[in-house]
């Protein structure tokens, strides 16, 4: 579904959403990656666990996360697909209020 939408140019790079999955039994810090298609949302995978763990450890769950599709591809055999996304967080001065770490002053 997502691949055909990408190939047909029907997915905009800004139509990627990151969703925290605190209820995920396998990984409570999981952050899902969802492509927002015209008529439905398609789950395409997860951020790597080391990145989602770092975000959970350093920042509160209220910190907004955004993403942009940077690149995608598929092996010639069609067996594997990859997505590269850019993850965006608020700028440093706005991010402070979400930090779990005390100021080092």
C-alpha positions in Angstrom: 0.0 0.0 0.0 2.7 2.5 1.0 5.0 1.5 -1.8 2.4 1.9 -4.4 1.5 5.3 -3.0 5.2 6.3 -3.0 5.7 5.1 -6.5 2.6 6.9 -7.7 3.8 10.1 -6.0 0.8 10.1 -3.6 2.8 10.4 -0.4 4.1 13.8 0.6 7.4 13.9 2.5 5.8 15.7 5.3 3.0 13.1 5.7 5.0 10.9 8.1 3.9 10.8 11.7 5.7 9.5 14.8 3.5 7.8 17.4 4.7 6.9 20.9 3.6 3.4 21.9 3.8 3.3 25.7 1.4 0.3 25.7 3.8 -1.7 23.5 4.5 -4.9 25.5 7.8 -5.6 23.6 9.2 -2.1 24.0 7.4 0.5 26.1 9.6 3.3 24.6 8.7 2.3 21.0 8.0 5.1 18.5 6.0 4.0 15.5 6.4 5.5 12.0 3.1 6.0 10.1 2.6 7.2 6.6 -0.5 9.4 6.2 -2.1 8.3 3.0 -5.1 10.0 1.4 -7.7 7.6 2.8 -5.9 5.8 5.6 -2.8 5.6 7.8 -0.2 2.9 7.2 2.2 1.8 9.9 5.6 1.3 8.1 7.8 0.5 11.1 9.6 1.8 14.2 12.4 4.2 15.0 15.5 2.1 16.1 15.1 1.2 19.7 18.3 3.0 20.8 16.9 6.2 19.4 13.5 5.8 21.0 15.1 4.8 24.3 17.3 7.9 24.2 14.3 10.1 23.5 12.3 8.5 26.4 15.3 8.8 28.8 16.1 12.4 28.1 12.7 14.0 27.3 9.2 13.8 28.7 6.4 12.1 26.6 4.9 15.5 26.0 7.7 16.7 23.7 6.4 16.9 20.2 8.2 14.8 17.6 7.9 15.3 13.8 9.3 13.5 10.9 9.9 13.9 7.2 10.5 11.2 4.6 14.0 11.7 3.2 14.5 8.6 1.0 12.9 5.2 0.4 13.9 2.2 -1.7 13.2 -1.4 -2.5 15.6 -4.2 -3.4 15.2 -5.4 -7.0 13.8 -8.7 -5.7 11.1 -6.8 -4.0 11.8 -8.6 -0.7 13.0 -5.6 1.4 12.1 -2.0 1.7 13.9 0.8 3.5 12.8 4.2 4.6 15.0 7.0 5.8 13.3 9.7 7.8 14.5 12.9 9.4 13.3 13.2 13.0 12.7 16.7 14.2 12.4 17.9 17.8 11.9 21.4 19.1 14.9 23.8 19.0 17.1 23.7 22.0 15.5 26.7 23.9 12.0 25.2 23.4 13.2 21.7 24.2 14.4 22.6 27.7 10.9 22.4 29.2 10.6 18.8 28.1 14.1 17.7 29.5 14.2 15.1 32.2 17.8 16.2 33.0 18.3 19.0 35.5 20.1 22.1 34.1 23.9 21.8 34.6 24.4 25.3 35.9 
